[in-house]
């Protein structure tokens, strides 16, 4: 239900929850919308309205596809009208919120899954031993991983169930990274230990790099990257038995933060004041932007831009292409 008052639009969904965490349903959403409408009218906003909108993502996509085909074949004023209809369908589609899951973990190894749309708790699980420290959770699609002490746990995002756990062969240096098929754990001695998500006991290879790994790793669906104690960025592809670094970025000074992925690119910053854009597959440097100010924090690519904070605590924006 949508309450409109001038330029203000408020939405009330059937899967919103009450103070006890229960979904309010269609009736509850309607009651909330009507209450807001009465509130507006009681203070003099007589033009406020409430409407019920029933949307289906698949139906919207089908309508969009049909209109697009008609638009491609149309001409003149008909093309303009179809363009307006396409814009309206896209606006309705973009208003629908995707499924969002937040994972929170505390110091006693409890993990809580929260519905990002309405704040409802999906599940709570204890994963690992309470007297062992846990490194930050890493998530990829339907799975997440936690390093507790020297053990790695691979779990289902849907319900928190542990699929398998395995003892690492070394001392984990920092947070792990997940690709579509594997979990990569940086070790203090510079090795990267690899586990298969679907089978934690499957034989895997250690990736050898030079220098310790205290900053952890980041990844895309098929590539993992981690900075070393030497200030270099190591990158490896997710293969069944990866044993060597696929390529390495060596800046003029040091990389002291994690890299960031936005397919098909990989971004890194350096204390030499440069921000680097590499092609994820192959490692070709697309561009190298010298800023003149050291950068010790990770870049954040969003859409067509990459953002970074330099060591003067200034937020900067760079166009990717």
C-alpha positions in Angstrom: 0.0 0.0 0.0 1.4 3.4 -1.1 0.5 6.6 0.7 1.2 9.7 -1.4 1.2 13.2 0.0 2.5 15.7 -2.5 6.1 14.7 -3.2 6.2 12.3 -0.3 5.7 8.6 -1.0 5.5 6.0 1.8 5.2 2.3 1.2 3.7 -0.3 3.6 4.5 -4.0 2.8 2.7 -7.1 3.8 6.0 -8.6 5.0 6.8 -5.8 7.4 7.0 -7.0 10.9 5.4 -5.9 14.2 7.3 -5.4 17.5 7.2 -9.2 18.1 8.9 -9.9 14.8 5.7 -11.3 13.1 4.8 -10.3 9.6 1.8 -8.0 9.6 0.2 -9.4 6.4 -1.9 -7.6 3.8 -4.5 -6.5 6.4 -1.8 -5.1 8.7 -0.2 -3.2 5.9 -3.5 -1.7 4.9 -4.3 -0.7 8.5 -0.9 1.1 8.8 -1.4 2.8 5.4 -4.9 4.0 6.4 -3.7 5.2 9.8 -1.0 7.3 8.0 -3.6 8.7 5.6 -5.9 9.7 8.5 -2.9 11.3 10.2 -2.2 13.4 7.1 -5.8 14.5 6.7 -6.1 15.4 10.4 -3.4 18.0 10.0 -4.9 19.5 6.8 -3.3 17.5 4.0 -6.6 16.7 2.2 -4.9 15.7 -1.1 -3.1 12.7 0.5 -4.2 9.3 -1.1 -3.6 5.6 -0.4 -3.4 3.0 -3.2 -2.9 -0.7 -3.3 -0.2 -2.0 -5.7 0.2 -5.7 -6.4 3.5 -6.3 -8.2 5.2 -9.4 -9.6 8.8 -9.2 -10.7 8.4 -11.8 -13.4 5.3 -10.0 -14.8 7.1 -6.7 -14.9 10.0 -8.2 -16.7 7.6 -9.8 -19.3 5.9 -6.5 -19.8 9.2 -4.7 -20.2 10.4 -7.3 -22.8 7.1 -6.9 -24.7 7.3 -3.1 -24.7 10.9 -3.1 -25.7 10.2 -5.3 -28.8 7.3 -2.9 -29.8 9.6 0.1 -29.2 12.2 -1.3 -31.5 9.7 -1.7 -34.3 7.8 1.6 -33.7 8.4 5.0 -35.3 7.5 8.6 -34.6 5.1 9.5 -31.8 4.3 5.9 -31.1 7.9 5.4 -30.2 7.7 8.3 -27.7 4.6 6.8 -26.0 6.3 3.4 -25.7 9.4 5.0 -24.3 7.3 6.6 -21.6 5.6 3.3 -20.8 9.0 1.6 -20.6 10.3 4.2 -18.2 7.2 3.7 -16.0 7.7 -0.1 -15.9 11.4 0.3 -15.0 10.4 2.7 -12.2 8.0 0.1 -10.8 10.6 -2.6 -11.1 13.3 -0.6 -9.4 10.9 0.2 -6.5 10.8 -3.5 -5.6 13.4 -4.4 -3.0 15.6 -7.5 -3.5 16.1 -10.1 -0.8 18.9 -8.8 1.5 20.5 -10.8 4.4 22.7 -9.3 7.1 24.9 -11.5 9.2 26.1 -10.3 12.6 28.6 -12.1 14.8 29.6 -11.4 18.4 32.7 -12.2 20.5 31.1 -15.4 21.8 30.9 -17.0 18.3 27.1 -16.4 18.0 26.0 -15.6 14.4 22.6 -13.9 13.7 20.9 -13.8 10.3 18.7 -10.7 9.8 16.3 -10.0 7.0 17.5 -6.7 5.6 14.1 -5.8 4.3 12.2 -5.7 7.6 14.8 -6.5 10.4 13.3 -9.9 11.3 15.7 -12.5 12.7 15.9 -15.5 10.4 18.1 -17.7 12.7 20.8 -17.6 15.4 23.6 -20.2 15.6 26.7 -20.7 17.6 29.5 -21.5 15.2 32.9 -22.4 16.7 34.2 -22.6 20.2 33.4 -19.7 22.6 37.0 -19.6 24.0 38.5 -19.2 20.5 38.7 -16.0 18.6 36.7 -15.7 15.3 37.7 -13.8 12.2 35.1 -11.8 10.2 32.5 -13.7 8.3 32.8 -13.9 4.5 29.8 -14.6 2.3 29.4 -15.8 -1.3 25.9 -16.5 -2.7 24.3 -19.4 -0.7 27.3 -20.1 1.7 29.4 -18.3 4.3 32.6 -19.2 6.1 34.0 -18.4 9.5 37.5 -19.0 10.8 37.4 -19.9 14.5 40.8 -20.4 16.1 42.5 -22.6 13.5 39.3 -24.2 12.2 37.4 -23.1 9.1 33.6 -23.6 9.1 31.6 -23.7 5.8 27.8 -23.0 6.4 24.5 -22.6 4.6 23.3 -19.0 4.4 19.7 -20.2 4.5 19.7 -21.7 8.0 23.2 -21.4 9.4 23.8 -25.2 9.3 27.5 -26.2 9.3 28.2 -28.2 6.1 31.8 -29.1 7.2 34.7 -27.9 9.3 38.3 -28.4 8.8 41.5 -27.6 10.7 43.9 -25.3 8.8 47.4 -26.5 8.3 48.8 -23.2 9.5 48.0 -20.0 11.5 45.3 -17.9 9.7 46.5 -14.3 9.2 43.2 -12.6 8.7 39.7 -13.0 7.1 39.2 -15.5 4.4 37.8 -14.9 0.9 35.3 -17.0 -1.1 34.9 -17.5 -4.8 32.0 -19.4 -6.5 33.7 -22.7 -5.7 36.4 -22.3 -3.1 37.4 -20.7 0.3 40.8 -19.2 0.4 42.5 -18.6 3.8 45.7 -16.4 4.0 48.2 -17.8 6.5 50.7 -15.8 8.5 53.6 -17.5 6.7 52.4 -16.2 3.3 50.7 -19.5 2.1 47.1 -19.4 1.0 45.1 -22.5 1.9 42.3 -23.5 -0.4 39.1 -25.5 0.4 36.3 -26.6 -1.9 33.0 -25.3 -0.7 31.1 -28.4 -1.7 33.6 -30.8 -0.1 35.9 -29.6 2.6 37.9 -32.8 2.6 38.7 -32.6 -1.1 42.4 -32.4 -1.8 43.5 -28.9 -2.6 46.8 -27.1 -3.2 48.4 -24.2 -1.2 49.2 -21.1 -3.1 52.7 -19.9 -2.4 53.4 -16.2 -2.2 56.3 -14.1 -0.8 55.8 -12.3 2.5 53.3 -12.7 5.3 49.6 -12.2 5.0 48.1 -10.2 7.8 45.5 -8.2 5.8 43.3 -11.0 4.6 41.9 -11.5 1.1 39.1 -10.3 -1.2 37.6 -12.1 -4.2 35.3 -12.2 -7.1 33.5 -15.3 -8.3 36.7 -16.7 -9.9 39.7 -14.7 -8.6 41.2 -14.1 -5.2 43.6 -11.2 -4.3 45.7 -10.5 -1.1 48.4 -8.0 -0.2 51.6 -9.3 1.2 53.9 -8.0 3.9 56.2 -6.8 1.1 53.6 -4.4 -0.1 52.7 -6.3 -3.3 49.3 -7.5 -4.4 49.1 -11.2 -5.2 46.3 -12.4 -7.5 45.3 -16.1 -8.2 42.6 -17.8 -10.2 40.3 -20.3 -8.6 41.4 -23.6 -10.1 41.1 -27.1 -8.7 44.7 -27.2 -7.4 46.0 -23.6 -7.6 49.6 -23.6 -6.4 51.1 -20.4 -7.8 50.2 -16.7 -8.0 48.7 -15.9 -11.4 50.0 -12.4 -11.4 51.3 -9.8 -9.1 51.0 -6.0 -8.8 54.2 -4.3 -7.6 53.7 -0.6 -7.0 56.4 2.1 -6.5 55.9 1.9 -2.7 53.5 -0.4 -0.8 49.9 -1.7 -0.9 48.7 -1.8 2.7 44.9 -2.4 2.1 42.8 -5.0 0.4 41.9 -4.8 -3.3 38.3 -4.5 -4.5 36.5 -6.2 -7.4 33.9 -4.9 -9.9 33.8 -7.3 -12.8 35.7 -7.2 -15.1 38.1 -5.0 -13.1 40.2 -5.2 -10.0 41.1 -2.0 -8.1 44.0 -1.3 -5.6 45.5 1.7 -3.9 49.0 2.3 -2.8 51.0 4.5 -0.4 52.7 5.9 -3.5 49.5 7.8 -3.9 48.3 5.8 -6.9 45.0 4.0 -7.6 45.3 1.1 -10.0 42.6 -0.4 -12.3 43.6 -3.9 -13.6 41.7 -6.3 -15.8 40.8 -9.2 -13.5 41.6 -11.8 -16.0 45.2 -11.4 -17.1 46.2 -8.5 -14.8 46.6 -5.9 -17.6 46.8 -2.4 -16.0 44.0 -0.4 -17.6 45.0 2.8 -15.9 47.2 4.1 -13.1 46.1 7.3 -11.5 48.7 9.2 -9.4 47.1 11.4 -6.9 50.1 12.8 -5.1 48.7 11.8 -1.6 49.4 8.4 -0.1 46.3 6.0 0.1 46.2 3.5 2.9 42.5 2.4 2.6 40.8 0.1 0.2 39.0 1.5 -2.8 35.2 1.1 -3.2 33.9 0.6 -6.8 30.2 1.4 -7.3 28.6 1.5 -10.7 30.7 3.6 -13.0 32.8 5.1 -10.3 35.5 4.0 -7.8 35.7 5.9 -4.5 38.8 6.1 -2.2 39.8 8.0 0.9 43.3 9.4 0.9 45.6 9.8 3.9 44.3 13.4 4.3 40.9 11.8 5.0 39.4 13.2 1.8 36.8 11.2 -0.1 37.6 11.2 -3.9 35.7 9.8 -6.9 37.2 8.5 -10.2 35.3 7.5 -13.3 36.2 3.9 -14.1 36.1 4.1 -17.9 
